[in-house]
Amino acid sequence: MARTQLLDRHAAALDLFADRVHRVGEDQWDLPTPCTEWSVRDLVNHLTAEQLWVPSLVRDGATMAEVGDAFDGDVVGADPATAFDTAAEGAREVFREPGALDRTVHLSFGDTPCAHYCAQMVTDLVVHSWDLSRGIGADERLPDDLVAYAVREVTPYAADLAKSGVFGPAVEPPAGADVQTKLLALLGRRV
């Protein structure tokens, strides 16, 4: 995939998740999500922290050990939507820096091409947009192009994600399931 297309997908996935974050009502932050360990607030905190890692890993070339626990705990504070927006804008800017996608990042599972890291971030944002939508009772329909992209991206390593505990084990999608449902089932969601 061309670098520009990947960056456009990343921007669209950030915008999708941000849209869902801004739909969270004041009384919905403690609601459960399909991520059984996480409330709505926990899920937004997780995605905010993921965006906060990008400048350290991509721009600074830091290892995860060097960053340490800098983004552990509560990173959204009293205003989760603004915290996510700020972190997302930082990630967006860093991935768009000249040569950023050609770098290598040092992830928990080893050195990884930055373009692959960005692609993983897209998939994570897309799937968690559905989780957040389900948690707050918003429209669960995801953009077809982002779903198709996420399916192509995650299918080769979905079993490894389940083994790592990052996502639940795949579930059998219902007969006649659409592509979105198949993606969610691949990543352990029951629709």
C-alpha positions as a Markdown table, in Angstrom:
| # | Residue | x | y | z |
|---|---|---|---|---|
| 1 | Met | 0.0 | 0.0 | 0.0 |
| 2 | Ala | 1.3 | 3.5 | -0.8 |
| 3 | Arg | 2.5 | 5.5 | 2.1 |
| 4 | Thr | -0.1 | 8.2 | 1.4 |
| 5 | Gln | -3.0 | 5.7 | 1.4 |
| 6 | Leu | -1.8 | 4.2 | 4.8 |
| 7 | Leu | -1.6 | 7.7 | 6.3 |
| 8 | Asp | -5.1 | 8.5 | 5.0 |
| 9 | Arg | -6.4 | 5.2 | 6.5 |
| 10 | His | -4.7 | 6.1 | 9.8 |
| 11 | Ala | -6.2 | 9.6 | 9.8 |
| 12 | Ala | -9.7 | 8.2 | 9.0 |
| 13 | Ala | -9.4 | 5.6 | 11.8 |
| 14 | Leu | -8.3 | 8.3 | 14.3 |
| 15 | Asp | -11.3 | 10.4 | 13.2 |
| 16 | Leu | -13.7 | 7.5 | 13.5 |
| 17 | Phe | -12.6 | 6.7 | 17.1 |
| 18 | Ala | -12.6 | 10.4 | 18.0 |
| 19 | Asp | -16.2 | 10.7 | 16.7 |
| 20 | Arg | -17.3 | 7.9 | 19.0 |
| 21 | Val | -15.4 | 9.4 | 22.0 |
| 22 | His | -17.2 | 12.7 | 21.5 |
| 23 | Arg | -20.5 | 10.8 | 21.5 |
| 24 | Val | -19.9 | 9.4 | 25.1 |
| 25 | Gly | -22.5 | 10.9 | 27.5 |
| 26 | Glu | -21.4 | 12.1 | 30.9 |
| 27 | Asp | -23.2 | 9.2 | 32.5 |
| 28 | Gln | -21.7 | 6.6 | 30.1 |
| 29 | Trp | -18.0 | 6.6 | 31.1 |
| 30 | Asp | -18.4 | 3.7 | 33.5 |
| 31 | Leu | -20.5 | 1.5 | 31.2 |
| 32 | Pro | -19.0 | -1.9 | 30.1 |
| 33 | Thr | -17.6 | -2.6 | 26.7 |
| 34 | Pro | -17.1 | -5.8 | 24.7 |
| 35 | Cys | -13.6 | -5.7 | 26.1 |
| 36 | Thr | -14.7 | -7.4 | 29.3 |
| 37 | Glu | -11.9 | -5.9 | 31.4 |
| 38 | Trp | -12.6 | -2.3 | 30.3 |
| 39 | Ser | -15.3 | 0.3 | 30.9 |
| 40 | Val | -15.9 | 3.0 | 28.3 |
| 41 | Arg | -13.4 | 5.2 | 30.1 |
| 42 | Asp | -10.8 | 2.4 | 30.3 |
| 43 | Leu | -11.1 | 1.8 | 26.5 |
| 44 | Val | -10.7 | 5.5 | 25.7 |
| 45 | Asn | -7.7 | 5.6 | 28.1 |
| 46 | His | -6.2 | 2.6 | 26.4 |
| 47 | Leu | -6.4 | 4.2 | 22.9 |
| 48 | Thr | -5.2 | 7.5 | 24.2 |
| 49 | Ala | -2.1 | 5.8 | 25.7 |
| 50 | Glu | -1.5 | 4.0 | 22.4 |
| 51 | Gln | -1.4 | 7.4 | 20.6 |
| 52 | Leu | 0.9 | 8.8 | 23.3 |
| 53 | Trp | 3.5 | 6.1 | 22.5 |
| 54 | Val | 3.9 | 7.1 | 18.9 |
| 55 | Pro | 6.2 | 10.1 | 19.3 |
| 56 | Ser | 8.5 | 8.2 | 21.6 |
| 57 | Leu | 8.7 | 5.1 | 19.4 |
| 58 | Val | 8.6 | 6.7 | 16.0 |
| 59 | Arg | 10.2 | 10.2 | 16.3 |
| 60 | Asp | 12.6 | 9.4 | 19.2 |
| 61 | Gly | 13.4 | 5.8 | 18.3 |
| 62 | Ala | 13.0 | 4.8 | 21.9 |
| 63 | Thr | 12.5 | 1.2 | 23.0 |
| 64 | Met | 9.5 | 0.3 | 25.1 |
| 65 | Ala | 11.8 | -0.3 | 28.1 |
| 66 | Glu | 13.2 | 3.2 | 27.7 |
| 67 | Val | 9.6 | 4.7 | 27.7 |
| 68 | Gly | 8.8 | 2.4 | 30.7 |
| 69 | Asp | 5.6 | 3.2 | 32.5 |
| 70 | Ala | 5.2 | 6.8 | 31.3 |
| 71 | Phe | 1.8 | 6.1 | 29.8 |
| 72 | Asp | 0.5 | 3.6 | 32.4 |
| 73 | Gly | -2.4 | 4.5 | 34.5 |
| 74 | Asp | -4.9 | 7.3 | 33.9 |
| 75 | Val | -3.8 | 9.4 | 30.9 |
| 76 | Val | -7.2 | 11.0 | 30.1 |
| 77 | Gly | -7.9 | 12.8 | 33.4 |
| 78 | Ala | -11.0 | 14.9 | 33.8 |
| 79 | Asp | -11.6 | 15.4 | 30.0 |
| 80 | Pro | -11.1 | 12.1 | 28.1 |
| 81 | Ala | -12.3 | 13.5 | 24.8 |
| 82 | Thr | -9.8 | 16.4 | 24.8 |
| 83 | Ala | -7.0 | 14.0 | 26.0 |
| 84 | Phe | -7.7 | 11.6 | 23.1 |
| 85 | Asp | -7.9 | 14.5 | 20.6 |
| 86 | Thr | -4.5 | 15.8 | 21.7 |
| 87 | Ala | -2.8 | 12.4 | 21.7 |
| 88 | Ala | -4.3 | 11.6 | 18.3 |
| 89 | Glu | -3.1 | 14.8 | 16.8 |
| 90 | Gly | 0.4 | 14.1 | 18.1 |
| 91 | Ala | 0.4 | 10.6 | 16.6 |
| 92 | Arg | -1.0 | 11.8 | 13.3 |
| 93 | Glu | 1.7 | 14.5 | 13.0 |
| 94 | Val | 4.5 | 12.1 | 13.9 |
| 95 | Phe | 3.4 | 9.4 | 11.4 |
| 96 | Arg | 3.2 | 12.1 | 8.7 |
| 97 | Glu | 6.8 | 13.4 | 9.3 |
| 98 | Pro | 9.0 | 12.9 | 6.2 |
| 99 | Gly | 10.6 | 9.4 | 6.4 |
| 100 | Ala | 8.7 | 8.3 | 9.5 |
| 101 | Leu | 7.1 | 5.3 | 7.8 |
| 102 | Asp | 10.5 | 4.2 | 6.6 |
| 103 | Arg | 11.9 | 3.9 | 10.2 |
| 104 | Thr | 12.0 | 0.9 | 12.4 |
| 105 | Val | 10.2 | 0.9 | 15.8 |
| 106 | His | 11.1 | -1.2 | 18.8 |
| 107 | Leu | 7.9 | -2.9 | 19.9 |
| 108 | Ser | 7.4 | -5.6 | 22.6 |
| 109 | Phe | 7.7 | -8.4 | 20.0 |
| 110 | Gly | 10.8 | -7.0 | 18.3 |
| 111 | Asp | 11.9 | -4.5 | 15.7 |
| 112 | Thr | 9.1 | -3.7 | 13.3 |
| 113 | Pro | 8.9 | -1.5 | 10.2 |
| 114 | Cys | 7.1 | 1.7 | 11.2 |
| 115 | Ala | 4.6 | 1.3 | 8.3 |
| 116 | His | 3.5 | -2.1 | 9.8 |
| 117 | Tyr | 3.2 | -0.4 | 13.2 |
| 118 | Cys | 1.0 | 2.3 | 11.7 |
| 119 | Ala | -1.1 | -0.4 | 9.9 |
| 120 | Gln | -1.6 | -2.2 | 13.3 |
| 121 | Met | -2.7 | 1.1 | 14.8 |
| 122 | Val | -5.4 | 1.5 | 12.1 |
| 123 | Thr | -6.8 | -1.9 | 12.8 |
| 124 | Asp | -6.8 | -1.4 | 16.5 |
| 125 | Leu | -8.6 | 2.0 | 16.2 |
| 126 | Val | -11.2 | 0.5 | 13.8 |
| 127 | Val | -12.1 | -2.5 | 16.0 |
| 128 | His | -12.1 | -0.5 | 19.2 |
| 129 | Ser | -14.4 | 2.1 | 17.5 |
| 130 | Trp | -16.9 | -0.8 | 17.3 |
| 131 | Asp | -16.3 | -1.7 | 20.9 |
| 132 | Leu | -16.9 | 1.9 | 22.0 |
| 133 | Ser | -20.0 | 2.2 | 19.8 |
| 134 | Arg | -21.4 | -1.0 | 21.4 |
| 135 | Gly | -20.5 | 0.2 | 24.9 |
| 136 | Ile | -22.4 | 3.5 | 24.5 |
| 137 | Gly | -25.2 | 2.3 | 22.3 |
| 138 | Ala | -24.0 | 4.4 | 19.2 |
| 139 | Asp | -24.2 | 3.3 | 15.6 |
| 140 | Glu | -22.0 | 0.2 | 15.3 |
| 141 | Arg | -21.6 | 0.4 | 11.5 |
| 142 | Leu | -18.0 | 1.0 | 10.5 |
| 143 | Pro | -16.8 | 2.4 | 7.2 |
| 144 | Asp | -16.5 | -0.3 | 4.6 |
| 145 | Asp | -13.1 | 0.8 | 3.4 |
| 146 | Leu | -11.6 | 0.7 | 6.9 |
| 147 | Val | -13.2 | -2.7 | 7.6 |
| 148 | Ala | -11.8 | -4.1 | 4.4 |
| 149 | Tyr | -8.4 | -2.7 | 5.2 |
| 150 | Ala | -8.5 | -4.1 | 8.7 |
| 151 | Val | -9.4 | -7.6 | 7.5 |
| 152 | Arg | -6.5 | -7.6 | 5.0 |
| 153 | Glu | -4.1 | -6.3 | 7.7 |
| 154 | Val | -5.1 | -8.6 | 10.6 |
| 155 | Thr | -6.0 | -11.9 | 9.0 |
| 156 | Pro | -2.3 | -13.1 | 8.6 |
| 157 | Tyr | -1.6 | -12.7 | 12.3 |
| 158 | Ala | -5.0 | -12.9 | 14.1 |
| 159 | Ala | -4.2 | -16.2 | 15.7 |
| 160 | Asp | -1.0 | -14.7 | 17.2 |
| 161 | Leu | -3.1 | -11.8 | 18.6 |
| 162 | Ala | -5.4 | -14.3 | 20.3 |
| 163 | Lys | -2.4 | -16.2 | 21.8 |
| 164 | Ser | -0.9 | -13.0 | 23.1 |
| 165 | Gly | -4.1 | -12.0 | 24.9 |
| 166 | Val | -4.3 | -8.8 | 22.9 |
| 167 | Phe | -7.6 | -9.9 | 21.5 |
| 168 | Gly | -9.9 | -12.8 | 22.3 |
| 169 | Pro | -9.8 | -16.0 | 20.4 |
| 170 | Ala | -11.8 | -16.0 | 17.1 |
| 171 | Val | -15.4 | -17.0 | 17.2 |
| 172 | Glu | -17.5 | -18.5 | 14.4 |
| 173 | Pro | -19.4 | -15.8 | 12.6 |
| 174 | Pro | -23.0 | -16.4 | 11.9 |
| 175 | Ala | -24.0 | -17.8 | 8.5 |
| 176 | Gly | -24.1 | -15.1 | 5.9 |
| 177 | Ala | -22.1 | -12.7 | 8.0 |
| 178 | Asp | -21.0 | -9.4 | 6.4 |
| 179 | Val | -17.3 | -8.4 | 6.3 |
| 180 | Gln | -17.6 | -6.3 | 9.4 |
| 181 | Thr | -19.1 | -9.2 | 11.4 |
| 182 | Lys | -16.4 | -11.5 | 10.1 |
| 183 | Leu | -13.7 | -9.1 | 11.2 |
| 184 | Leu | -15.1 | -8.7 | 14.6 |
| 185 | Ala | -15.5 | -12.5 | 15.0 |
| 186 | Leu | -11.9 | -13.0 | 13.9 |
| 187 | Leu | -10.9 | -10.8 | 16.8 |
| 188 | Gly | -13.1 | -12.5 | 19.4 |
| 189 | Arg | -16.2 | -10.3 | 19.3 |
| 190 | Arg | -19.7 | -11.7 | 19.4 |
| 191 | Val | -22.0 | -9.5 | 17.4 |
